[in-house]
Amino acid sequence: MTRPRAEFSLARYYVAGARFGFQREIQYRAATMMMLLGFLIEPVVYMAVWTGVSEAQGGEIAGYTSGALAAYYIVWTLVRVYNLAFDPNAWEWRIRRGRMNDFLSQPIHPFHRDASFISARIHWWWLAAGVGVTLLALTACRAIWKWGIRNYSGASA
């Protein structure tokens, strides 16, 4: 007895691609963690440098306060992580190596293949969002603490 063939479903393809992508990222977890650290360390360093410069110049650079600079870098980190995509160099590499032939011979557009694999990174996106929210909360606490110290010391003078 033969089993009836299931109809192709884009939703099932995305679920299978996400599952495969998640398994691949778990298999290469050290590389995934290095990628995540690379995405998070750079904005944190920039934020620390510009916040330090801002505070050295009296708390503002061109009208932007330290809190505004911190908010900018936190949002930049989240946007950067959420916008993972192939750049033109990656497409060129695929074409030169003949990988596009493999993808184009499959019964689905290469966009859906890439999108389903990238959807496996949702758990890393949540981690990056958690780090961003934590950085935002720490920056807000620091600003409130400094404001309290400044007002308290000003009141006693």
N, CA, C and O atoms as a GROMACS GRO file, in nm:
protein
  628
    1MET      N    1   0.084  -0.116   0.000
    1MET     CA    2   0.000   0.000   0.000
    1MET      C    3   0.090   0.125   0.000
    1MET      O    4   0.179   0.139   0.084
    2THR      N    5   0.065   0.211  -0.093
    2THR     CA    6   0.148   0.332  -0.103
    2THR      C    7   0.084   0.445  -0.024
    2THR      O    8  -0.038   0.457  -0.015
    3ARG      N    9   0.168   0.522   0.028
    3ARG     CA   10   0.124   0.637   0.106
    3ARG      C   11   0.093   0.753   0.013
    3ARG      O   12   0.170   0.779  -0.080
    4PRO      N   13  -0.016   0.824   0.034
    4PRO     CA   14  -0.046   0.937  -0.056
    4PRO      C   15   0.059   1.048  -0.038
    4PRO      O   16   0.106   1.076   0.072
    5ARG      N   17   0.094   1.108  -0.149
    5ARG     CA   18   0.195   1.213  -0.147
    5ARG      C   19   0.133   1.342  -0.092
    5ARG      O   20   0.026   1.384  -0.134
    6ALA      N   21   0.203   1.402   0.003
    6ALA     CA   22   0.152   1.525   0.064
    6ALA      C   23   0.176   1.643  -0.030
    6ALA      O   24   0.275   1.647  -0.103
    7GLU      N   25   0.085   1.735  -0.026
    7GLU     CA   26   0.099   1.856  -0.107
    7GLU      C   27   0.212   1.942  -0.050
    7GLU      O   28   0.238   1.942   0.070
    8PHE      N   29   0.276   2.014  -0.140
    8PHE     CA   30   0.382   2.105  -0.097
    8PHE      C   31   0.321   2.222  -0.022
    8PHE      O   32   0.222   2.281  -0.066
    9SER      N   33   0.380   2.255   0.090
    9SER     CA   34   0.332   2.367   0.170
    9SER      C   35   0.452   2.454   0.207
    9SER      O   36   0.551   2.406   0.262
   10LEU      N   37   0.441   2.581   0.177
   10LEU     CA   38   0.548   2.673   0.211
   10LEU      C   39   0.566   2.682   0.362
   10LEU      O   40   0.679   2.698   0.411
   11ALA      N   41   0.457   2.672   0.436
   11ALA     CA   42   0.465   2.677   0.583
   11ALA      C   43   0.544   2.557   0.635
   11ALA      O   44   0.629   2.572   0.724
   12ARG      N   45   0.517   2.438   0.581
   12ARG     CA   46   0.592   2.319   0.624
   12ARG      C   47   0.738   2.331   0.585
   12ARG      O   48   0.826   2.286   0.659
   13TYR      N   49   0.766   2.393   0.470
   13TYR     CA   50   0.904   2.412   0.427
   13TYR      C   51   0.978   2.505   0.524
   13TYR      O   52   1.093   2.479   0.559
   14TYR      N   53   0.911   2.612   0.568
   14TYR     CA   54   0.974   2.704   0.662
   14TYR      C   55   1.000   2.635   0.796
   14TYR      O   56   1.104   2.656   0.857
   15VAL      N   57   0.906   2.554   0.842
   15VAL     CA   58   0.925   2.482   0.968
   15VAL      C   59   1.043   2.385   0.956
   15VAL      O   60   1.127   2.377   1.045
   16ALA      N   61   1.049   2.311   0.845
   16ALA     CA   62   1.159   2.217   0.825
   16ALA      C   63   1.293   2.291   0.811
   16ALA      O   64   1.394   2.248   0.866
   17GLY      N   65   1.293   2.402   0.736
   17GLY     CA   66   1.416   2.479   0.720
   17GLY      C   67   1.463   2.539   0.851
   17GLY      O   68   1.583   2.540   0.879
   18ALA      N   69   1.369   2.588   0.932
   18ALA     CA   70   1.406   2.643   1.063
   18ALA      C   71   1.460   2.533   1.154
   18ALA      O   72   1.556   2.556   1.227
   19ARG      N   73   1.398   2.415   1.149
   19ARG     CA   74   1.447   2.303   1.230
   19ARG      C   75   1.588   2.264   1.188
   19ARG      O   76   1.674   2.241   1.273
   20PHE      N   77   1.611   2.256   1.058
   20PHE     CA   78   1.743   2.221   1.008
   20PHE      C   79   1.846   2.329   1.044
   20PHE      O   80   1.958   2.298   1.084
   21GLY      N   81   1.807   2.455   1.029
   21GLY     CA   82   1.896   2.564   1.064
   21GLY      C   83   1.930   2.566   1.212
   21GLY      O   84   2.044   2.591   1.250
   22PHE      N   85   1.829   2.538   1.297
   22PHE     CA   86   1.853   2.532   1.441
   22PHE      C   87   1.949   2.419   1.474
   22PHE      O   88   2.040   2.436   1.556
   23GLN      N   89   1.929   2.302   1.411
   23GLN     CA   90   2.020   2.190   1.435
   23GLN      C   91   2.162   2.223   1.390
   23GLN      O   92   2.259   2.185   1.456
   24ARG      N   93   2.173   2.293   1.279
   24ARG     CA   94   2.305   2.332   1.230
   24ARG      C   95   2.372   2.429   1.328
   24ARG      O   96   2.492   2.418   1.354
   25GLU      N   97   2.295   2.523   1.381
   25GLU     CA   98   2.354   2.619   1.475
   25GLU      C   99   2.389   2.555   1.608
   25GLU      O  100   2.487   2.594   1.671
   26ILE      N  101   2.312   2.456   1.651
   26ILE     CA  102   2.347   2.384   1.773
   26ILE      C  103   2.474   2.302   1.749
   26ILE      O  104   2.560   2.293   1.837
   27GLN      N  105   2.486   2.245   1.631
   27GLN     CA  106   2.605   2.166   1.599
   27GLN      C  107   2.730   2.254   1.598
   27GLN      O  108   2.836   2.212   1.644
   28TYR      N  109   2.717   2.375   1.548
   28TYR     CA  110   2.830   2.467   1.542
   28TYR      C  111   2.809   2.578   1.645
   28TYR      O  112   2.818   2.697   1.611
   29ARG      N  113   2.782   2.540   1.768
   29ARG     CA  114   2.747   2.639   1.869
   29ARG      C  115   2.861   2.735   1.902
   29ARG      O  116   2.836   2.850   1.937
   30ALA      N  117   2.984   2.690   1.893
   30ALA     CA  118   3.096   2.782   1.920
   30ALA      C  119   3.100   2.893   1.814
   30ALA      O  120   3.119   3.010   1.848
   31ALA      N  121   3.081   2.857   1.689
   31ALA     CA  122   3.080   2.957   1.582
   31ALA      C  123   2.961   3.051   1.599
   31ALA      O  124   2.972   3.171   1.576
   32THR      N  125   2.848   2.996   1.639
   32THR     CA  126   2.729   3.078   1.660
   32THR      C  127   2.751   3.176   1.774
   32THR      O  128   2.712   3.293   1.765
   33MET      N  129   2.812   3.130   1.882
   33MET     CA  130   2.840   3.219   1.995
   33MET      C  131   2.940   3.328   1.956
   33MET      O  132   2.927   3.442   2.000
   34MET      N  133   3.040   3.293   1.876
   34MET     CA  134   3.136   3.394   1.831
   34MET      C  135   3.067   3.498   1.743
   34MET      O  136   3.095   3.617   1.754
   35MET      N  137   2.976   3.453   1.656
   35MET     CA  138   2.902   3.547   1.572
   35MET      C  139   2.817   3.639   1.660
   35MET      O  140   2.813   3.760   1.636
   36LEU      N  141   2.750   3.583   1.759
   36LEU     CA  142   2.666   3.662   1.847
   36LEU      C  143   2.751   3.762   1.926
   36LEU      O  144   2.712   3.878   1.940
   37LEU      N  145   2.866   3.718   1.976
   37LEU     CA  146   2.955   3.811   2.047
   37LEU      C  147   3.004   3.922   1.956
   37LEU      O  148   3.015   4.037   1.997
   38GLY      N  149   3.034   3.886   1.831
   38GLY     CA  150   3.078   3.987   1.736
   38GLY      C  151   2.970   4.092   1.711
   38GLY      O  152   3.000   4.210   1.697
   39PHE      N  153   2.846   4.047   1.707
   39PHE     CA  154   2.736   4.141   1.686
   39PHE      C  155   2.713   4.229   1.808
   39PHE      O  156   2.666   4.342   1.795
   40LEU      N  157   2.746   4.180   1.926
   40LEU     CA  158   2.716   4.255   2.047
   40LEU      C  159   2.835   4.337   2.099
   40LEU      O  160   2.815   4.444   2.156
   41ILE      N  161   2.956   4.289   2.080
   41ILE     CA  162   3.073   4.358   2.135
   41ILE      C  163   3.097   4.492   2.065
   41ILE      O  164   3.122   4.592   2.131
   42GLU      N  165   3.089   4.493   1.933
   42GLU     CA  166   3.119   4.616   1.859
   42GLU      C  167   3.032   4.734   1.903
   42GLU      O  168   3.087   4.840   1.933
   43PRO      N  169   2.898   4.720   1.909
   43PRO     CA  170   2.818   4.834   1.954
   43PRO      C  171   2.843   4.872   2.100
   43PRO      O  172   2.835   4.990   2.135
   44VAL      N  173   2.874   4.775   2.184
   44VAL     CA  174   2.900   4.806   2.324
   44VAL      C  175   3.029   4.889   2.336
   44VAL      O  176   3.034   4.984   2.414
   45VAL      N  177   3.131   4.854   2.258
   45VAL     CA  178   3.255   4.932   2.260
   45VAL      C  179   3.229   5.074   2.209
   45VAL      O  180   3.273   5.171   2.270
   46TYR      N  181   3.158   5.084   2.097
   46TYR     CA  182   3.124   5.217   2.045
   46TYR      C  183   3.047   5.299   2.147
   46TYR      O  184   3.074   5.417   2.168
   47MET      N  185   2.949   5.234   2.212
   47MET     CA  186   2.868   5.304   2.310
   47MET      C  187   2.954   5.351   2.427
   47MET      O  188   2.937   5.463   2.475
   48ALA      N  189   3.045   5.267   2.474
   48ALA     CA  190   3.131   5.305   2.586
   48ALA      C  191   3.221   5.423   2.548
   48ALA      O  192   3.238   5.516   2.626
   49VAL      N  193   3.279   5.418   2.428
   49VAL     CA  194   3.369   5.525   2.385
   49VAL      C  195   3.294   5.656   2.373
   49VAL      O  196   3.338   5.758   2.427
   50TRP      N  197   3.180   5.656   2.302
   50TRP     CA  198   3.107   5.780   2.280
   50TRP      C  199   3.043   5.832   2.408
   50TRP      O  200   3.029   5.954   2.424
   51THR      N  201   3.004   5.744   2.497
   51THR     CA  202   2.951   5.790   2.626
   51THR      C  203   3.062   5.856   2.706
   51THR      O  204   3.041   5.959   2.771
   52GLY      N  205   3.182   5.797   2.701
   52GLY     CA  206   3.297   5.858   2.770
   52GLY      C  207   3.332   5.995   2.712
   52GLY      O  208   3.360   6.089   2.786
   53VAL      N  209   3.332   6.005   2.579
   53VAL     CA  210   3.360   6.134   2.515
   53VAL      C  211   3.253   6.235   2.553
   53VAL      O  212   3.284   6.351   2.580
   54SER      N  213   3.130   6.192   2.554
   54SER     CA  214   3.018   6.281   2.589
   54SER      C  215   3.034   6.333   2.731
   54SER      O  216   3.017   6.452   2.756
   55GLU      N  217   3.065   6.245   2.823
   55GLU     CA  218   3.080   6.287   2.962
   55GLU      C  219   3.202   6.377   2.981
   55GLU      O  220   3.201   6.466   3.066
   56ALA      N  221   3.308   6.354   2.902
   56ALA     CA  222   3.426   6.439   2.911
   56ALA      C  223   3.397   6.580   2.859
   56ALA      O  224   3.464   6.676   2.899
   57GLN      N  225   3.299   6.593   2.772
   57GLN     CA  226   3.264   6.724   2.716
   57GLN      C  227   3.142   6.786   2.785
   57GLN      O  228   3.075   6.872   2.729
   58GLY      N  229   3.115   6.742   2.904
   58GLY     CA  230   3.005   6.802   2.978
   58GLY      C  231   2.872   6.731   2.963
   58GLY      O  232   2.769   6.788   3.000
   59GLY      N  233   2.870   6.612   2.910
   59GLY     CA  234   2.747   6.534   2.901
   59GLY      C  235   2.673   6.544   2.769
   59GLY      O  236   2.564   6.489   2.756
   60GLU      N  237   2.731   6.613   2.668
   60GLU     CA  238   2.664   6.629   2.540
   60GLU      C  239   2.764   6.635   2.426
   60GLU      O  240   2.874   6.690   2.441
   61ILE      N  241   2.725   6.578   2.312
   61ILE     CA  242   2.801   6.591   2.188
   61ILE      C  243   2.703   6.634   2.081
   61ILE      O  244   2.611   6.559   2.047
   62ALA      N  245   2.720   6.754   2.028
   62ALA     CA  246   2.635   6.807   1.921
   62ALA      C  247   2.487   6.796   1.956
   62ALA      O  248   2.404   6.768   1.870
   63GLY      N  249   2.455   6.818   2.084
   63GLY     CA  250   2.315   6.814   2.126
   63GLY      C  251   2.266   6.677   2.168
   63GLY      O  252   2.153   6.665   2.215
   64TYR      N  253   2.349   6.574   2.154
   64TYR     CA  254   2.309   6.439   2.195
   64TYR      C  255   2.365   6.411   2.334
   64TYR      O  256   2.485   6.423   2.357
   65THR      N  257   2.278   6.373   2.425
   65THR     CA  258   2.321   6.339   2.560
   65THR      C  259   2.378   6.199   2.563
   65THR      O  260   2.366   6.124   2.466
   66SER      N  261   2.440   6.163   2.675
   66SER     CA  262   2.494   6.028   2.690
   66SER      C  263   2.384   5.923   2.678
   66SER      O  264   2.404   5.818   2.618
   67GLY      N  265   2.267   5.952   2.735
   67GLY     CA  266   2.154   5.859   2.727
   67GLY      C  267   2.105   5.842   2.584
   67GLY      O  268   2.069   5.731   2.544
   68ALA      N  269   2.104   5.951   2.507
   68ALA     CA  270   2.061   5.941   2.367
   68ALA      C  271   2.161   5.859   2.285
   68ALA      O  272   2.122   5.781   2.199
   69LEU      N  273   2.289   5.878   2.313
   69LEU     CA  274   2.391   5.798   2.242
   69LEU      C  275   2.377   5.650   2.278
   69LEU      O  276   2.386   5.563   2.191
   70ALA      N  277   2.355   5.622   2.406
   70ALA     CA  278   2.337   5.483   2.449
   70ALA      C  279   2.213   5.422   2.383
   70ALA      O  280   2.217   5.308   2.337
   71ALA      N  281   2.104   5.497   2.380
   71ALA     CA  282   1.982   5.448   2.316
   71ALA      C  283   2.006   5.420   2.167
   71ALA      O  284   1.957   5.321   2.114
   72TYR      N  285   2.081   5.508   2.101
   72TYR     CA  286   2.112   5.488   1.959
   72TYR      C  287   2.186   5.357   1.938
   72TYR      O  288   2.151   5.280   1.850
   73TYR      N  289   2.289   5.331   2.018
   73TYR     CA  290   2.367   5.209   1.999
   73TYR      C  291   2.290   5.084   2.038
   73TYR      O  292   2.312   4.978   1.980
   74ILE      N  293   2.201   5.094   2.133
   74ILE     CA  294   2.119   4.978   2.168
   74ILE      C  295   2.024   4.945   2.053
   74ILE      O  296   2.010   4.829   2.015
   75VAL      N  297   1.959   5.046   1.998
   75VAL     CA  298   1.869   5.024   1.885
   75VAL      C  299   1.948   4.975   1.764
   75VAL      O  300   1.902   4.888   1.690
   76TRP      N  301   2.066   5.032   1.742
   76TRP     CA  302   2.150   4.988   1.631
   76TRP      C  303   2.185   4.840   1.643
   76TRP      O  304   2.185   4.768   1.544
   77THR      N  305   2.214   4.795   1.764
   77THR     CA  306   2.245   4.653   1.786
   77THR      C  307   2.126   4.566   1.748
   77THR      O  308   2.142   4.465   1.680
   78LEU      N  309   2.008   4.604   1.793
   78LEU     CA  310   1.889   4.524   1.763
   78LEU      C  311   1.859   4.523   1.614
   78LEU      O  312   1.828   4.418   1.557
   79VAL      N  313   1.868   4.639   1.549
   79VAL     CA  314   1.842   4.645   1.404
   79VAL      C  315   1.945   4.562   1.329
   79VAL      O  316   1.910   4.493   1.233
   80ARG      N  317   2.067   4.567   1.372
   80ARG     CA  318   2.174   4.492   1.306
   80ARG      C  319   2.150   4.341   1.316
   80ARG      O  320   2.170   4.268   1.219
   81VAL      N  321   2.109   4.296   1.432
   81VAL     CA  322   2.085   4.152   1.450
   81VAL      C  323   1.961   4.108   1.373
   81VAL      O  324   1.960   3.999   1.315
   82TYR      N  325   1.857   4.190   1.372
   82TYR     CA  326   1.734   4.152   1.304
   82TYR      C  327   1.746   4.156   1.152
   82TYR      O  328   1.666   4.094   1.082
   83ASN      N  329   1.843   4.227   1.100
   83ASN     CA  330   1.856   4.241   0.955
   83ASN      C  331   1.968   4.155   0.898
   83ASN      O  332   2.046   4.202   0.815
   84LEU      N  333   1.975   4.032   0.941
   84LEU     CA  334   2.073   3.940   0.884
   84LEU      C  335   2.029   3.904   0.743
   84LEU      O  336   1.918   3.856   0.722
   85ALA      N  337   2.114   3.927   0.649
   85ALA     CA  338   2.080   3.898   0.510
   85ALA      C  339   2.208   3.878   0.432
   85ALA      O  340   2.318   3.912   0.477
   86PHE      N  341   2.192   3.823   0.314
   86PHE     CA  342   2.308   3.806   0.228
   86PHE      C  343   2.339   3.936   0.157
   86PHE      O  344   2.250   4.002   0.103
   87ASP      N  345   2.464   3.972   0.158
   87ASP     CA  346   2.506   4.093   0.087
   87ASP      C  347   2.547   4.054  -0.055
   87ASP      O  348   2.554   3.935  -0.086
   88PRO      N  349   2.575   4.150  -0.141
   88PRO     CA  350   2.613   4.119  -0.280
   88PRO      C  351   2.736   4.030  -0.291
   88PRO      O  352   2.747   3.950  -0.384
   89ASN      N  353   2.830   4.042  -0.196
   89ASN     CA  354   2.948   3.957  -0.200
   89ASN      C  355   2.913   3.810  -0.179
   89ASN      O  356   2.973   3.722  -0.241
   90ALA      N  357   2.817   3.784  -0.092
   90ALA     CA  358   2.774   3.645  -0.070
   90ALA      C  359   2.706   3.590  -0.195
   90ALA      O  360   2.726   3.474  -0.231
   91TRP      N  361   2.624   3.674  -0.261
   91TRP     CA  362   2.560   3.628  -0.386
   91TRP      C  363   2.666   3.602  -0.492
   91TRP      O  364   2.657   3.504  -0.566
   92GLU      N  365   2.766   3.688  -0.500
   92GLU     CA  366   2.873   3.666  -0.597
   92GLU      C  367   2.945   3.536  -0.568
   92GLU      O  368   2.977   3.460  -0.660
   93TRP      N  369   2.972   3.509  -0.441
   93TRP     CA  370   3.039   3.384  -0.403
   93TRP      C  371   2.955   3.264  -0.446
   93TRP      O  372   3.008   3.166  -0.499
   94ARG      N  373   2.825   3.271  -0.423
   94ARG     CA  374   2.737   3.161  -0.463
   94ARG      C  375   2.741   3.138  -0.614
   94ARG      O  376   2.744   3.024  -0.661
   95ILE      N  377   2.741   3.246  -0.689
   95ILE     CA  378   2.741   3.234  -0.835
   95ILE      C  379   2.874   3.180  -0.884
   95ILE      O  380   2.876   3.090  -0.967
   96ARG      N  381   2.984   3.233  -0.834
   96ARG     CA  382   3.118   3.189  -0.878
   96ARG      C  383   3.146   3.045  -0.841
   96ARG      O  384   3.213   2.974  -0.916
   97ARG      N  385   3.098   3.000  -0.727
   97ARG     CA  386   3.122   2.862  -0.683
   97ARG      C  387   3.022   2.762  -0.740
   97ARG      O  388   3.036   2.641  -0.722
   98GLY      N  389   2.920   2.812  -0.810
   98GLY     CA  390   2.822   2.722  -0.869
   98GLY      C  391   2.712   2.680  -0.774
   98GLY      O  392   2.634   2.591  -0.806
   99ARG      N  393   2.705   2.741  -0.657
   99ARG     CA  394   2.602   2.705  -0.560
   99ARG      C  395   2.462   2.748  -0.607
   99ARG      O  396   2.363   2.684  -0.572
  100MET      N  397   2.454   2.855  -0.686
  100MET     CA  398   2.323   2.899  -0.735
  100MET      C  399   2.261   2.794  -0.826
  100MET      O  400   2.138   2.781  -0.832
  101ASN      N  401   2.344   2.720  -0.898
  101ASN     CA  402   2.290   2.613  -0.982
  101ASN      C  403   2.216   2.510  -0.898
  101ASN      O  404   2.109   2.464  -0.935
  102ASP      N  405   2.275   2.477  -0.783
  102ASP     CA  406   2.209   2.382  -0.692
  102ASP      C  407   2.077   2.439  -0.642
  102ASP      O  408   1.975   2.369  -0.639
  103PHE      N  409   2.079   2.566  -0.602
  103PHE     CA  410   1.958   2.626  -0.547
  103PHE      C  411   1.850   2.643  -0.653
  103PHE      O  412   1.732   2.621  -0.625
  104LEU      N  413   1.888   2.682  -0.773
  104LEU     CA  414   1.790   2.705  -0.879
  104LEU      C  415   1.731   2.576  -0.934
  104LEU      O  416   1.623   2.577  -0.994
  105SER      N  417   1.800   2.464  -0.914
  105SER     CA  418   1.746   2.337  -0.962
  105SER      C  419   1.645   2.277  -0.863
  105SER      O  420   1.581   2.177  -0.893
  106GLN      N  421   1.632   2.338  -0.746
  106GLN     CA  422   1.534   2.292  -0.648
  106GLN      C  423   1.399   2.355  -0.678
  106GLN      O  424   1.393   2.461  -0.741
  107PRO      N  425   1.291   2.292  -0.635
  107PRO     CA  426   1.158   2.342  -0.672
  107PRO      C  427   1.109   2.460  -0.588
  107PRO      O  428   0.988   2.485  -0.580
  108ILE      N  429   1.200   2.533  -0.526
  108ILE     CA  430   1.160   2.647  -0.444
  108ILE      C  431   1.261   2.760  -0.466
  108ILE      O  432   1.379   2.734  -0.490
  109HIS      N  433   1.215   2.882  -0.458
  109HIS     CA  434   1.301   2.998  -0.481
  109HIS      C  435   1.410   3.005  -0.372
  109HIS      O  436   1.382   2.976  -0.256
  110PRO      N  437   1.532   3.043  -0.409
  110PRO     CA  438   1.640   3.053  -0.309
  110PRO      C  439   1.608   3.148  -0.193
  110PRO      O  440   1.660   3.130  -0.083
  111PHE      N  441   1.524   3.247  -0.216
  111PHE     CA  442   1.486   3.338  -0.108
  111PHE      C  443   1.422   3.260   0.007
  111PHE      O  444   1.455   3.283   0.123
  112HIS      N  445   1.332   3.167  -0.025
  112HIS     CA  446   1.262   3.092   0.079
  112HIS      C  447   1.358   3.001   0.153
  112HIS      O  448   1.342   2.980   0.273
  113ARG      N  449   1.457   2.947   0.084
  113ARG     CA  450   1.557   2.864   0.149
  113ARG      C  451   1.634   2.947   0.251
  113ARG      O  452   1.651   2.906   0.366
  114ASP      N  453   1.680   3.065   0.209
  114ASP     CA  454   1.756   3.152   0.299
  114ASP      C  455   1.669   3.199   0.415
  114ASP      O  456   1.713   3.199   0.530
  115ALA      N  457   1.547   3.240   0.386
  115ALA     CA  458   1.458   3.292   0.490
  115ALA      C  459   1.424   3.185   0.593
  115ALA      O  460   1.414   3.214   0.712
  116SER      N  461   1.407   3.061   0.549
  116SER     CA  462   1.376   2.955   0.645
  116SER      C  463   1.496   2.925   0.734
  116SER      O  464   1.479   2.896   0.852
  117PHE      N  465   1.617   2.930   0.680
  117PHE     CA  466   1.736   2.907   0.761
  117PHE      C  467   1.757   3.022   0.859
  117PHE      O  468   1.793   3.000   0.975
  118ILE      N  469   1.734   3.145   0.814
  118ILE     CA  470   1.752   3.260   0.902
  118ILE      C  471   1.646   3.261   1.012
  118ILE      O  472   1.672   3.310   1.121
  119SER      N  473   1.528   3.208   0.984
  119SER     CA  474   1.424   3.205   1.087
  119SER      C  475   1.464   3.115   1.204
  119SER      O  476   1.406   3.125   1.311
  120ALA      N  477   1.563   3.029   1.183
  120ALA     CA  478   1.612   2.946   1.294
  120ALA      C  479   1.687   3.029   1.396
  120ALA      O  480   1.709   2.984   1.509
  121ARG      N  481   1.725   3.150   1.359
  121ARG     CA  482   1.802   3.235   1.451
  121ARG      C  483   1.714   3.316   1.544
  121ARG      O  484   1.762   3.407   1.612
  122ILE      N  485   1.587   3.284   1.549
  122ILE     CA  486   1.496   3.360   1.635
  122ILE      C  487   1.542   3.354   1.780
  122ILE      O  488   1.535   3.455   1.851
  123HIS      N  489   1.589   3.239   1.826
  123HIS     CA  490   1.632   3.230   1.966
  123HIS      C  491   1.750   3.320   1.994
  123HIS      O  492   1.762   3.374   2.104
  124TRP      N  493   1.840   3.339   1.896
  124TRP     CA  494   1.953   3.431   1.916
  124TRP      C  495   1.904   3.575   1.913
  124TRP      O  496   1.959   3.660   1.982
  125TRP      N  497   1.802   3.602   1.834
  125TRP     CA  498   1.746   3.738   1.830
  125TRP      C  499   1.689   3.775   1.966
  125TRP      O  500   1.707   3.887   2.013
  126TRP      N  501   1.620   3.680   2.029
  126TRP     CA  502   1.565   3.708   2.161
  126TRP      C  503   1.676   3.733   2.262
  126TRP      O  504   1.663   3.819   2.349
  127LEU      N  505   1.784   3.658   2.250
  127LEU     CA  506   1.898   3.680   2.340
  127LEU      C  507   1.956   3.820   2.318
  127LEU      O  508   1.987   3.890   2.415
  128ALA      N  509   1.971   3.860   2.193
  128ALA     CA  510   2.023   3.994   2.163
  128ALA      C  511   1.927   4.101   2.212
  128ALA      O  512   1.970   4.204   2.264
  129ALA      N  513   1.797   4.077   2.198
  129ALA     CA  514   1.698   4.174   2.248
  129ALA      C  515   1.708   4.183   2.400
  129ALA      O  516   1.696   4.292   2.456
  130GLY      N  517   1.728   4.071   2.466
  130GLY     CA  518   1.745   4.072   2.612
  130GLY      C  519   1.868   4.151   2.654
  130GLY      O  520   1.864   4.226   2.752
  131VAL      N  521   1.977   4.133   2.581
  131VAL     CA  522   2.098   4.209   2.611
  131VAL      C  523   2.073   4.358   2.587
  131VAL      O  524   2.116   4.442   2.667
  132GLY      N  525   2.004   4.391   2.479
  132GLY     CA  526   1.973   4.531   2.450
  132GLY      C  527   1.887   4.594   2.558
  132GLY      O  528   1.913   4.707   2.600
  133VAL      N  529   1.786   4.523   2.602
  133VAL     CA  530   1.698   4.576   2.707
  133VAL      C  531   1.777   4.590   2.838
  133VAL      O  532   1.758   4.687   2.911
  134THR      N  533   1.864   4.495   2.867
  134THR     CA  534   1.947   4.503   2.987
  134THR      C  535   2.038   4.625   2.981
  134THR      O  536   2.052   4.698   3.079
  135LEU      N  537   2.102   4.647   2.865
  135LEU     CA  538   2.189   4.764   2.850
  135LEU      C  539   2.109   4.893   2.866
  135LEU      O  540   2.155   4.988   2.929
  136LEU      N  541   1.990   4.896   2.809
  136LEU     CA  542   1.905   5.014   2.822
  136LEU      C  543   1.868   5.038   2.968
  136LEU      O  544   1.870   5.152   3.015
  137ALA      N  545   1.833   4.932   3.040
  137ALA     CA  546   1.797   4.946   3.182
  137ALA      C  547   1.917   4.993   3.263
  137ALA      O  548   1.903   5.079   3.350
  138LEU      N  549   2.035   4.937   3.237
  138LEU     CA  550   2.155   4.980   3.309
  138LEU      C  551   2.188   5.126   3.281
  138LEU      O  552   2.226   5.200   3.372
  139THR      N  553   2.172   5.168   3.155
  139THR     CA  554   2.197   5.307   3.120
  139THR      C  555   2.098   5.399   3.190
  139THR      O  556   2.136   5.505   3.240
  140ALA      N  557   1.973   5.359   3.195
  140ALA     CA  558   1.872   5.441   3.262
  140ALA      C  559   1.901   5.448   3.412
  140ALA      O  560   1.890   5.555   3.472
  141CYS      N  561   1.938   5.336   3.473
  141CYS     CA  562   1.970   5.336   3.617
  141CYS      C  563   2.091   5.425   3.645
  141CYS      O  564   2.093   5.498   3.744
  142ARG      N  565   2.190   5.418   3.559
  142ARG     CA  566   2.310   5.500   3.576
  142ARG      C  567   2.276   5.648   3.564
  142ARG      O  568   2.324   5.730   3.643
  143ALA      N  569   2.192   5.683   3.466
  143ALA     CA  570   2.153   5.823   3.448
  143ALA      C  571   2.072   5.872   3.568
  143ALA      O  572   2.092   5.984   3.615
  144ILE      N  573   1.982   5.790   3.619
  144ILE     CA  574   1.902   5.828   3.735
  144ILE      C  575   1.992   5.844   3.857
  144ILE      O  576   1.975   5.937   3.936
  145TRP      N  577   2.088   5.753   3.873
  145TRP     CA  578   2.179   5.760   3.986
  145TRP      C  579   2.264   5.887   3.979
  145TRP      O  580   2.280   5.956   4.079
  146LYS      N  581   2.318   5.917   3.860
  146LYS     CA  582   2.398   6.038   3.845
  146LYS      C  583   2.313   6.163   3.868
  146LYS      O  584   2.360   6.258   3.930
  147TRP      N  585   2.191   6.164   3.820
  147TRP     CA  586   2.102   6.277   3.839
  147TRP      C  587   2.076   6.298   3.988
  147TRP      O  588   2.075   6.411   4.036
  148GLY      N  589   2.054   6.189   4.060
  148GLY     CA  590   2.030   6.197   4.204
  148GLY      C  591   2.151   6.250   4.279
  148GLY      O  592   2.137   6.333   4.368
  149ILE      N  593   2.270   6.203   4.243
  149ILE     CA  594   2.393   6.250   4.308
  149ILE      C  595   2.412   6.399   4.280
  149ILE      O  596   2.444   6.476   4.370
  150ARG      N  597   2.394   6.439   4.155
  150ARG     CA  598   2.414   6.578   4.116
  150ARG      C  599   2.316   6.669   4.191
  150ARG      O  600   2.355   6.773   4.243
  151ASN      N  601   2.191   6.629   4.196
  151ASN     CA  602   2.091   6.711   4.265
  151ASN      C  603   2.113   6.711   4.416
  151ASN      O  604   2.091   6.812   4.482
  152TYR      N  605   2.155   6.599   4.469
  152TYR     CA  606   2.178   6.591   4.613
  152TYR      C  607   2.298   6.678   4.652
  152TYR      O  608   2.293   6.752   4.750
  153SER      N  609   2.408   6.666   4.573
  153SER     CA  610   2.527   6.745   4.606
  153SER      C  611   2.502   6.893   4.582
  153SER      O  612   2.558   6.977   4.652
  154GLY      N  613   2.417   6.927   4.484
  154GLY     CA  614   2.385   7.066   4.457
  154GLY      C  615   2.298   7.126   4.567
  154GLY      O  616   2.308   7.245   4.596
  155ALA      N  617   2.214   7.045   4.628
  155ALA     CA  618   2.124   7.093   4.733
  155ALA      C  619   2.200   7.123   4.861
  155ALA      O  620   2.164   7.213   4.937
  156SER      N  621   2.307   7.046   4.886
  156SER     CA  622   2.381   7.066   5.011
  156SER      C  623   2.483   7.178   5.001
  156SER      O  624   2.536   7.223   5.103
  157ALA      N  625   2.513   7.224   4.878
  157ALA     CA  626   2.616   7.327   4.863
  157ALA      C  627   2.568   7.464   4.900
  157ALA      O  628   2.644   7.561   4.892
   0.00000   0.00000   0.00000
